[in-house]
């Protein structure tokens, strides 16, 4: 039985990855941060299953700044694979808390790679990078060789992570694969992300619980995919003979206004009647268009997206309507 250690296990990607790993027969260890309120609803179905929790799934308390606790967990888990998915994950918020964002993403990744390097048998490592490293790219579709031009503290921190992964791979021989993931959504997406804000807002307006929705720049174009497809890609990366970097994307872009219109149409609403622009939601700096070229992942990993853009929007809308 393989063993995996996962940071960010309670998030969208971490929860789907845990589902996948358990289905594949793994023992999964997750690192969670102790807080005054629980935020484990995404893995609650696993915690409440006596055949899984405490037998195949184990949670460990630690903060990514706590070196001693992290080292004890690594020693206890003795993992074959390590998936690092934790850290401040909101691009817009990174402008408000750049220091914390940089610490959680860049510094903590460096710390974790050092811990991996010190293990008797280092695990294979997956690092979560982001399309935000490319910023306002001149490439029509970005691939693993596209130049980096981040435009946010979040993007800069993720670029640091990717380069650091290269150093530990090439200098110390660690198996480190960087996943350059484009926007990927699902019913488990956090409420502070604009896609979730849109579908929940539309569902609330349809029920008369909300009068209107305030948003920022609707003209940005993004490459949106389905989160479970992307965590499968993460797992595929660590099953290869050699580590590498991989872009995971659909290769198709849509304006945020298209996402908005599709979501409101699902609820038989005209978005123009219920949506207002608020300057406070417009970021100081933001890539206008991000589109990924996943040819390498498709050729080497055999990876491909499963849902169309409309299917993704409808999946999220359906989930939002059930939560009202």
C-alpha positions as CSV (number, residue, x, y, z in Angstrom):
1,X,0.0,0.0,0.0
2,X,1.3,3.4,-1.0
3,X,1.2,6.3,1.5
4,X,0.6,9.9,0.6
5,X,1.0,13.1,2.7
6,X,-1.1,16.1,1.7
7,X,-1.1,19.7,2.8
8,X,-4.2,21.7,2.1
9,X,-6.3,18.5,2.5
10,X,-9.4,20.4,3.5
11,X,-9.4,22.6,0.4
12,X,-11.0,22.0,-3.0
13,X,-8.0,20.3,-4.5
14,X,-6.9,18.5,-1.4
15,X,-10.3,17.0,-0.8
16,X,-10.7,15.7,-4.3
17,X,-7.1,14.4,-4.3
18,X,-7.8,12.5,-1.0
19,X,-10.9,11.0,-2.6
20,X,-8.8,9.9,-5.5
21,X,-5.9,8.5,-3.5
22,X,-8.3,6.5,-1.2
23,X,-10.0,5.0,-4.3
24,X,-6.6,3.9,-5.5
25,X,-5.8,2.1,-2.2
26,X,-3.5,4.7,-0.6
27,X,-3.1,5.4,3.0
28,X,-3.5,9.2,3.3
29,X,-2.1,11.6,5.9
30,X,-3.3,15.2,5.9
31,X,-1.9,18.2,7.6
32,X,-4.5,20.5,9.1
33,X,-4.1,23.8,11.0
34,X,-5.8,24.0,14.4
35,X,-8.3,26.8,14.6
36,X,-11.3,27.9,16.7
37,X,-13.7,26.9,13.9
38,X,-13.8,23.7,11.8
39,X,-13.6,24.0,8.1
40,X,-13.6,20.4,7.1
41,X,-16.9,20.0,5.3
42,X,-15.2,18.9,2.0
43,X,-13.8,15.8,3.7
44,X,-16.6,15.3,6.3
45,X,-17.9,12.3,4.3
46,X,-14.5,10.7,4.9
47,X,-14.2,11.6,8.6
48,X,-17.7,10.2,9.3
49,X,-16.8,6.9,7.7
50,X,-15.5,4.5,10.4
51,X,-14.0,2.3,7.7
52,X,-11.8,5.1,6.5
53,X,-11.0,7.6,9.2
54,X,-8.3,6.4,11.6
55,X,-7.7,3.4,9.3
56,X,-6.9,4.8,5.9
57,X,-7.1,8.5,6.5
58,X,-5.2,10.3,9.3
59,X,-5.2,14.0,10.1
60,X,-2.3,15.7,11.9
61,X,-2.3,19.2,13.4
62,X,0.5,21.5,12.4
63,X,1.2,25.0,11.0
64,X,3.5,25.3,8.0
65,X,5.7,27.6,10.0
66,X,6.3,24.9,12.7
67,X,9.4,23.1,11.6
68,X,9.4,20.6,14.6
69,X,5.8,19.5,14.1
70,X,6.2,19.1,10.4
71,X,9.3,16.9,10.8
72,X,7.5,14.7,13.3
73,X,4.6,14.3,10.8
74,X,6.9,13.5,7.9
75,X,8.6,10.9,10.1
76,X,5.4,9.3,11.2
77,X,3.7,9.2,7.8
78,X,6.9,8.0,6.0
79,X,5.1,8.9,2.8
80,X,5.9,7.7,-0.7
81,X,4.3,10.8,-2.2
82,X,4.0,14.3,-0.9
83,X,1.4,16.8,-2.3
84,X,1.9,20.4,-1.3
85,X,-1.4,22.2,-1.9
86,X,-1.6,24.5,1.1
87,X,-1.1,28.3,1.3
88,X,-2.9,31.5,0.7
89,X,-4.7,30.8,-2.5
90,X,-6.5,34.0,-3.5
91,X,-4.8,36.2,-6.1
92,X,-6.8,39.4,-5.2
93,X,-6.2,39.0,-1.4
94,X,-2.4,38.7,-2.1
95,X,-2.4,42.5,-2.8
96,X,-3.8,43.1,0.7
97,X,-1.5,40.7,2.5
98,X,1.6,40.3,0.3
99,X,3.9,39.4,3.2
100,X,1.7,36.6,4.5
101,X,1.1,35.4,1.0
102,X,4.8,35.3,0.2
103,X,5.6,33.5,3.5
104,X,2.9,30.9,3.2
105,X,3.6,30.1,-0.5
106,X,7.3,30.7,-1.0
107,X,9.0,30.4,2.4
108,X,7.0,27.4,3.6
109,X,7.5,25.6,0.3
110,X,11.3,26.0,0.8
111,X,11.0,24.7,4.3
112,X,9.0,21.6,3.2
113,X,11.5,20.8,0.4
114,X,14.3,20.9,3.0
115,X,12.3,18.5,5.2
116,X,11.8,16.2,2.2
117,X,15.5,16.3,1.4
118,X,16.4,15.3,5.0
119,X,14.2,12.1,4.9
120,X,16.0,8.8,4.8
121,X,13.9,8.0,1.7
122,X,12.6,11.3,0.3
123,X,9.1,11.2,-1.1
124,X,8.1,12.1,-4.6
125,X,7.0,15.7,-4.4
126,X,4.2,17.6,-6.2
127,X,4.2,21.4,-6.0
128,X,1.1,23.4,-6.9
129,X,2.1,26.2,-9.2
130,X,-0.3,28.4,-11.1
131,X,-1.0,30.1,-14.4
132,X,-0.5,33.4,-12.5
133,X,3.2,32.9,-13.0
134,X,2.8,33.9,-16.6
135,X,1.0,37.2,-16.0
136,X,0.4,39.2,-19.2
137,X,2.1,36.7,-21.4
138,X,2.9,37.4,-25.1
139,X,2.2,33.8,-25.9
140,X,-1.3,33.0,-27.2
141,X,-1.3,29.9,-25.1
142,X,1.3,29.3,-22.4
143,X,3.3,26.1,-22.1
144,X,6.1,24.9,-19.8
145,X,8.7,27.0,-21.7
146,X,6.8,30.3,-21.7
147,X,8.5,33.2,-20.0
148,X,7.4,34.1,-16.5
149,X,5.9,37.6,-16.0
150,X,3.8,37.5,-12.8
151,X,1.6,40.6,-12.0
152,X,0.6,39.9,-8.4
153,X,2.3,38.9,-5.1
154,X,0.6,35.5,-5.4
155,X,2.1,35.0,-8.9
156,X,5.6,36.1,-7.8
157,X,5.5,33.6,-4.9
158,X,4.3,30.8,-7.1
159,X,7.1,31.6,-9.6
160,X,9.6,31.3,-6.6
161,X,8.1,27.9,-5.8
162,X,8.6,26.6,-9.3
163,X,12.2,27.7,-9.6
164,X,12.9,26.3,-6.1
165,X,11.4,23.0,-7.2
166,X,13.9,23.0,-10.2
167,X,16.8,23.7,-7.9
168,X,15.9,20.8,-5.5
169,X,15.3,18.5,-8.5
170,X,18.5,19.3,-10.3
171,X,20.9,19.9,-7.3
172,X,19.7,17.4,-4.8
173,X,18.1,14.8,-7.0
174,X,14.6,15.1,-5.4
175,X,11.7,13.9,-7.5
176,X,9.9,17.2,-7.7
177,X,7.1,17.9,-10.3
178,X,5.5,21.3,-10.7
179,X,1.9,21.4,-11.7
180,X,1.1,24.6,-13.6
181,X,-2.6,24.6,-13.2
182,X,-5.1,27.0,-14.8
183,X,-8.3,27.9,-13.2
184,X,-10.2,24.8,-12.1
185,X,-13.6,25.0,-10.4
186,X,-16.2,22.7,-8.8
187,X,-19.0,22.6,-6.2
188,X,-16.2,22.6,-3.6
189,X,-14.7,25.9,-4.7
190,X,-14.2,28.4,-1.8
191,X,-16.8,31.1,-1.4
192,X,-14.3,33.9,-1.9
193,X,-13.6,32.9,-5.5
194,X,-15.5,34.8,-8.1
195,X,-17.0,31.8,-9.8
196,X,-18.6,30.6,-6.6
197,X,-19.7,34.1,-5.8
198,X,-21.5,34.2,-9.2
199,X,-23.3,30.9,-9.0
200,X,-24.4,31.4,-5.4
201,X,-25.4,34.9,-6.1
202,X,-27.6,33.8,-9.1
203,X,-29.2,31.0,-7.0
204,X,-30.0,33.5,-4.2
205,X,-31.5,36.1,-6.6
206,X,-33.6,33.3,-8.2
207,X,-35.1,32.6,-4.8
208,X,-35.6,36.3,-3.9
209,X,-33.0,36.2,-1.2
210,X,-30.7,38.7,-2.9
211,X,-31.5,41.8,-5.0
212,X,-28.3,42.2,-7.0
213,X,-24.7,41.1,-7.3
214,X,-21.6,43.3,-7.3
215,X,-18.5,42.2,-9.3
216,X,-15.3,43.7,-10.7
217,X,-13.7,43.3,-14.2
218,X,-15.9,41.1,-16.3
219,X,-13.7,41.3,-19.4
220,X,-10.9,39.1,-18.2
221,X,-10.5,35.8,-20.0
222,X,-9.6,32.6,-18.2
223,X,-9.1,28.9,-19.1
224,X,-11.6,27.2,-16.8
225,X,-11.6,23.4,-16.1
226,X,-13.0,20.9,-13.7
227,X,-11.1,20.4,-10.4
228,X,-11.3,16.6,-10.2
229,X,-9.7,16.3,-13.6
230,X,-6.8,18.4,-12.3
231,X,-6.1,16.4,-9.2
232,X,-6.0,13.3,-11.4
233,X,-3.2,15.1,-13.3
234,X,-1.4,15.8,-10.1
235,X,-1.4,12.1,-9.3
236,X,-0.3,11.2,-12.8
237,X,2.7,13.4,-12.5
238,X,4.1,11.5,-9.6
239,X,3.6,8.1,-11.4
240,X,6.2,9.0,-14.1
241,X,9.7,7.7,-14.2
242,X,11.2,11.2,-14.2
243,X,9.9,14.4,-12.6
244,X,9.0,17.4,-14.8
245,X,6.8,20.4,-15.1
246,X,3.3,20.1,-16.6
247,X,0.6,22.6,-17.7
248,X,-2.9,21.4,-17.0
249,X,-5.5,23.4,-18.9
250,X,-8.4,23.1,-21.4
251,X,-6.8,25.3,-24.1
252,X,-10.0,27.3,-24.3
253,X,-10.7,30.7,-22.8
254,X,-14.0,32.4,-21.8
255,X,-14.6,35.9,-20.5
256,X,-15.9,36.2,-17.0
257,X,-19.0,37.8,-18.5
258,X,-19.6,34.5,-20.3
259,X,-19.4,32.6,-17.0
260,X,-21.8,35.1,-15.5
261,X,-24.3,35.0,-18.3
262,X,-24.3,31.2,-18.4
263,X,-24.8,30.9,-14.7
264,X,-27.7,33.4,-14.7
265,X,-29.3,31.7,-17.7
266,X,-29.3,28.4,-15.8
267,X,-31.6,30.1,-13.3
268,X,-33.6,31.8,-16.1
269,X,-32.3,35.2,-15.2
270,X,-31.0,38.1,-17.2
271,X,-27.6,39.0,-15.7
272,X,-27.8,42.6,-17.0
273,X,-30.7,43.2,-14.6
274,X,-29.0,42.0,-11.5
275,X,-25.3,42.7,-11.8
276,X,-23.4,45.9,-10.8
277,X,-19.8,46.9,-11.2
278,X,-18.0,47.8,-8.0
279,X,-14.5,49.3,-8.3
280,X,-13.4,47.7,-5.0
281,X,-13.4,44.3,-6.7
282,X,-11.1,45.3,-9.5
283,X,-7.5,44.2,-8.8
284,X,-4.6,46.7,-9.0
285,X,-2.9,44.5,-11.6
286,X,-4.3,41.5,-13.4
287,X,-3.6,39.5,-16.6
288,X,-6.2,40.2,-19.2
289,X,-6.1,36.7,-20.7
290,X,-4.6,33.4,-19.6
291,X,-4.8,30.3,-21.8
292,X,-2.8,27.1,-21.3
293,X,-1.3,24.6,-23.7
294,X,-1.5,21.1,-22.1
295,X,0.0,19.2,-25.0
296,X,2.8,17.9,-23.0
297,X,0.5,16.5,-20.2
298,X,-1.8,15.0,-22.8
299,X,1.1,13.3,-24.6
300,X,3.1,12.1,-21.7
301,X,0.5,11.6,-18.9
302,X,-2.4,10.8,-21.1
303,X,-4.3,13.6,-19.3
304,X,-7.3,15.4,-20.7
305,X,-10.2,17.5,-19.4
306,X,-13.6,15.8,-19.1
307,X,-16.1,18.7,-18.8
308,X,-16.9,21.5,-21.2
309,X,-17.2,25.0,-20.0
310,X,-21.0,25.0,-20.0
311,X,-21.1,21.6,-18.2
312,X,-18.8,23.0,-15.5
313,X,-20.9,26.1,-15.0
314,X,-24.1,24.0,-14.8
315,X,-22.4,21.6,-12.3
316,X,-21.6,24.5,-10.0
317,X,-25.1,26.0,-10.4
318,X,-26.8,22.8,-9.6
319,X,-24.7,22.5,-6.4
320,X,-25.4,26.1,-5.5
321,X,-29.2,25.7,-5.9
322,X,-29.1,22.7,-3.5
323,X,-27.4,24.8,-0.8
324,X,-30.0,27.6,-0.7
